[in-house]
Amino acid sequence: MNTITRILAEVHEKLRSCDDGVVADYIPELSTVDPELFGISLTTPDGHTHTVGDSDASFTIQSVSKAFVYGLVLDAVGAEATE
């Protein structure tokens, strides 16, 4: 196991029993998610992907997508145009 995957595995092991919070039910798709699923994936700039846990499980990204869309907009039109 390489260093990055080992560190991800350690973090996963430390946090996998955390059961704080509740499953969101204000969006129907979110209410169907198994709260026991927990995975971590990391892709390095050179394209190597490291995964642990339930990383193969499909999920809906909801508001997380906003950060990626903002990054695309910054790249396309620049910071001044987004103020």
Buried (B, 14 or more C-beta within 10 A) or exposed (E): EEEEBEBBBEEBEEEBEEEEEEEEEEEEEEEEBEEEEBBBEBEEEEEEEBBBBBBEEEEEEEEEEEEEEEEEEEEEEEEEEEE
